[in-house]
Amino acid sequence: MQTLLASTLILLFLSLSACTRMTPTQQGALSGAAIGTGAGVGISALAGGNLGVGALVGGALGGVAGGLYGNEQEQRERAQQNARIQKKARHAKQKKQDTHNRQIENFDTQEENGTRHY
């Protein structure tokens, strides 16, 4: 039993240390599977069922649920990033148009004042 517990803890620490370069979908699936496994084992222990089956079922359901949640977060972040990029592009375009309009106004003013030299 102690060997199983030690192996499980080692695998848990190794899997959590590898989360730094994962997408939100992958992180959600991994976290959901870990939480689901724990919940499945707990429920199986309370209900008097097979702990292995509880762990597998809980891990699978938790992984799917966590993956779906992480994917939703990833899509939301991507949409927000696209909105920021589009806003910057609109701002740059407006700034360029304003500069162009000022240049035309200056040209017209110089024409009217007779200060425009060709």
C-alpha positions in Angstrom: 0.0 0.0 0.0 2.8 2.4 0.8 4.5 1.7 -2.5 1.2 2.5 -4.3 0.8 5.7 -2.4 4.5 6.8 -3.0 4.1 6.0 -6.7 0.9 8.0 -7.0 2.5 11.0 -5.2 5.5 10.9 -7.5 3.4 10.7 -10.6 1.2 13.6 -9.3 4.2 15.8 -8.6 5.8 15.0 -12.0 2.6 15.7 -13.9 2.0 19.0 -12.1 5.5 20.2 -12.6 5.0 19.8 -16.4 2.1 22.2 -16.6 4.2 25.3 -17.4 4.0 25.1 -21.2 0.5 23.6 -21.5 -2.5 25.3 -23.1 -5.5 26.0 -20.9 -7.3 23.1 -22.5 -4.5 20.7 -21.6 -4.2 22.2 -18.1 -7.9 21.8 -17.6 -7.9 18.2 -18.7 -5.0 17.3 -16.5 -6.4 19.1 -13.4 -9.9 17.7 -14.1 -8.5 14.1 -14.4 -6.6 14.5 -11.2 -9.5 15.8 -9.2 -11.9 13.3 -10.8 -9.6 10.4 -9.9 -9.5 11.5 -6.3 -13.3 12.0 -6.2 -13.9 8.6 -7.9 -11.7 6.9 -5.4 -13.4 8.7 -2.5 -16.9 7.9 -3.7 -15.9 4.2 -4.4 -14.5 3.9 -0.9 -17.6 5.4 0.7 -19.9 3.2 -1.5 -17.9 0.1 -0.9 -17.1 -0.3 -4.6 -13.9 -1.1 -6.5 -11.4 1.7 -6.0 -9.7 1.1 -9.4 -13.0 1.4 -11.3 -13.9 4.5 -9.3 -10.5 6.1 -10.1 -10.8 5.3 -13.8 -14.3 6.5 -14.2 -13.7 9.6 -12.1 -10.5 10.4 -13.9 -12.1 10.0 -17.3 -15.1 12.2 -16.5 -13.0 14.8 -14.8 -10.5 14.9 -17.7 -13.3 15.5 -20.2 -15.0 18.1 -18.1 -11.7 19.9 -17.3 -10.7 19.8 -21.0 -14.0 21.4 -22.0 -13.7 24.1 -19.4 -10.1 24.8 -20.4 -11.0 24.9 -24.1 -13.7 27.5 -23.3 -11.2 29.6 -21.4 -8.7 29.3 -24.3 -11.3 30.5 -26.8 -12.3 33.4 -24.6 -8.7 34.5 -24.3 -8.2 34.2 -28.0 -11.3 36.3 -28.7 -10.1 39.0 -26.3 -6.7 39.1 -27.9 -8.2 39.4 -31.3 -10.4 42.3 -30.1 -7.4 44.1 -28.7 -5.5 43.7 -32.0 -8.4 45.0 -34.0 -8.8 48.0 -31.6 -5.1 48.9 -32.0 -5.5 48.6 -35.8 -8.5 50.9 -35.8 -6.7 53.4 -33.6 -3.6 53.4 -35.9 -5.8 53.8 -39.0 -7.7 56.7 -37.4 -4.5 58.4 -36.3 -3.1 58.1 -39.9 -6.4 59.6 -41.2 -6.2 62.5 -38.7 -2.7 63.3 -39.7 -3.7 63.3 -43.4 -6.6 65.6 -42.7 -4.4 68.0 -40.8 -2.0 68.1 -43.7 -4.8 68.9 -46.1 -6.1 71.7 -43.8 -2.6 73.2 -43.6 -2.2 73.1 -47.4 -5.6 74.7 -47.9 -4.8 77.4 -45.2 -1.5 78.2 -46.9 -3.3 78.4 -50.3 -5.9 80.8 -48.9 -3.3 83.0 -47.2 -1.0 83.1 -50.2 1.9 81.6 -48.1 2.1 78.4 -50.1 5.3 78.3 -52.2 5.6 76.0 -55.1 
